[in-house]
Amino acid sequence: MLINDFCINQDMMAKRRLNFKQRKLELLKLYKDSLERRIAAMNASIDVLQSQIDRDSN
C-alpha cells in the first residue's frame, strides 16, 4: 500500500509541477504581448516625431 501511495503522490506532484509551468508560461506570454504593444507605441511616437522634425527642417 505504501508503494501505491508513493506513486500516486509522485504523479500528483508531477501534475502540479506541469500545471505550474504551464501557468508561468501563459503569464510570460501575457507580459511579452504587453511589452510588444508598448514597443509598438514607442516606435509609432518616434516615427511621428521624426517626420515632424523632417517636415519642419525643410
Order of alpha helices (4+ residues) and beta strands (2+ residues): alpha
